[in-house]
Structure formats: structure tokens, C-alpha cells
Amino acid sequence: MGEWQEGMRRAVWRHTKALHRIKGSQEGEAMQMALQKTIVFHGPGALDKKTTEHEAVASIIDFLLHQRKAPARSIFQWRLFKSLLLIKEPELLSRFRQGVQEALIEGMNAVENDQLFQIFVYNLLGLFAFGYPEVGSHLSLPTKREERWELTEYRVDRRFQLSPEWLSSPLPSCGLTSKNAPPLLLFLGTTYPAGAGFAATLLSDATPGCSVGYAPTAYGKKQIAAWLENKRDAVAVGISLGGSCALHAAQHHASISEVHAFAPAGLYPWERRPSQAQIHIYSQWNDIVSRIGYFPKGENVKVYRLLLSKPEDPIKAHQRVYAAAKQVTILRSKTTFENKRWSRHLYTAFHLVSSPISFALMLPFHLVNVLVRALFRLY
């Protein structure tokens, strides 16, 4: 982070805290009028729980939810190591999904700010995709009805293949339905080595001439369109690559009326098309991935910057759920500003130039991976 960016972050944080200290005074009112167009929220995150659980999967969830500085040492056990790098275990994936479900319920019981909690809910929904839910599995999702948050039962109705079967394991995404709420489209982000679609996520991050997420959404376009037929007001959600896929999907499917994209890479200028969907993009401070590509244009696009009292390194800034941190500030930004940043031009140009090289370098490793898995029957 440059000195001017660090100075701006500290200034925003200092003035935001000052505003809360002097709220109600004449000075506070003046500051509030000046900052209300930019500051969406400042205060405690949506989750505050005691981390007494040292079990490996639970500690990973707590780390992602900003409830601990690092996962417990138990993550180095062979079983978890194998399930992350070699072959996934259904039991551990089930525990991960259950952990996400529990965090949603805990957050709902402590909700104080509706907009913060909504960001929290959709961010966890994006995490839920990394648990690889099977068709027929269920999720109780907090939804707001008549000024109250209630749990709504969703069922995984369909899984889509966003890459061909010959490309190792296909990249999955899923569609969820509910009797009382709009359908959901969950797009998986760049996943771990043992996860289905690992090779496809890496290759789609660096497809020559294409922005991140373009290739998988183009491949799965007909499947998604068939599922969305006779459906309306669908909500597309994803993290990282998944968020980019959600942005692409909204341009091609009129049934998608809302998008929540977390830490997504943007699109190349020649790929952007008009969309009527209400698009919400969340970029966490110091995250590099969300500086690649350009965000969709229009009054229907809202961009939010999330920052903490202390900056994190780019990897953590990309992985973790800032809406669950002890203290978080959410700033409102504009696509016109975001798309003109010099760092965005630089990172986008680097991605465009380096993608063919990265793609060519990854292919041999992918072929070796396919061979090893076939020999040792690791599928």
C-alpha cells in the first residue's frame, strides 16, 4: 500500500471514530453531513463469538470469519491435509457447510445493522459454495421480511458444470430454490487442489484474451439459461472467481435481478454489456484481485470498499470476511472512480499480457495432475 493510500485509510478511520464520539454535537452534525455520502457503516462486525473450538475445520472457518489470527495447529493433521491437496472428504465438507450455517444463525441472533448483516450473509453464502453442496442438501438462510430477519429454507436444486469433463474434474456451480424467496445462483471461486474444478478455476483465471470468469460462464450459459427458465428475480453470488462469474452471468441472463460479488476481478472493456440487475461489488482494502479488470457501468452498479483498523496483507485481504471483523468500516465508492485508478489500468494490462504465458505454463502441470490422479485413483 502506498504512503498516500495508507494516509487516506488512517484519516478515514480517524474521522469515522471521531464522528461516533461526538455524534449529536454541532461538529458531529457537520462531519456527518460531509461523510454520509461515503461512509455506509462503521462499528463492530456482524459476528463476535468465542473461539474455544480447536477442531481443524472449525478453526479454518473462524480464521476466515476474523475470529482468530490463524487456524489451529490441528489443520496440519494428515486427514485434512489429504482432503485439501489430494482427495476431498465428504465428512469434512459437510462439517464446513455446517460451520457456515452456524455462523449465519449466530450472526442473525446478534444483528444490529441490516446492511452490514446483509453483506455478511451473502459473503458467507459465497463461502458455502466451497463446501461443494450436493443436490438435495439444504441451507437455512437469513432473509429479511417486514423489518424482521427470518430463516428461509433453501434446497440445492441443480448443479451446473462450467467446464468440460475431460478437463480433470468439472468446475461446479449450483442453483438453490426456496418456496418463499428468490432463487440463488452460487458460483465457486478459485478452489483448493483437491476440490472439484481446481484445474478449471486456475485456467479460467488466465484464459488468454479473456477476463477472469469469462470462459466458465460462457461454457455453462445454456445450462444456466435452462434452469432459469420460468424463474425470476434470481440472485447471483460468488467470491473471487465466483464473483467474476456472477458479473458475467448477469450480462447474459435477464432473470438475474441482483448480484453480490465479493473480491471479484472485473471485466475487459470489450466484454461489458448492459445489465438491468442491481449489482453490488465488495472490495476489501489491500486486495489485489479486485483491481484487475473493469467493473460494469451504470446507476445500477454499487461498489463498496471494506477496511479494518489495521491493514492486512493482500492474501488475507482477499480470503477473509471483513464484515465479521471486530471493527469494520464500509465506504461507498463509484465505478467511475474505480475504473479510472492507475493501479487498475496497470494490473489489467499485466493480466492481459501475462495470461497466455500463465496458461501455457499451467497446462503441463495440469496434465501431470490428471495422470497422477488416474494412476492412483484419486478422483
RAJO-V768047 format. One record per run of one state. SS is the DSSP state (~ for helix, > for strand, _ for the rest). FROM is the first residue (numbers start at 1). TO is the last residue. Records with the same first field share a line. If there is no record, write none. Layout:
# RAJO-V768047
SS->FROM-TO  FROM-TO
This chain:
# RAJO-V768047
_->1-2  22-25  36-38  44-55  65-72  77-77  86-89  110-113  132-137  146-147  162-171  178-183  188-197  206-213  220-220  229-233  240-240  253-255  263-266  268-268  272-277  285-288  292-293  295-300  308-313  320-321  325-327  334-334  339-341  377-379
~->3-21  26-35  56-64  73-76  78-85  90-109  114-131  198-205  214-219  221-228  241-252  269-271  289-291  314-319  322-324  335-338  342-376
>->39-43  138-145  148-161  172-177  184-187  234-239  256-262  267-267  278-284  294-294  301-307  328-333
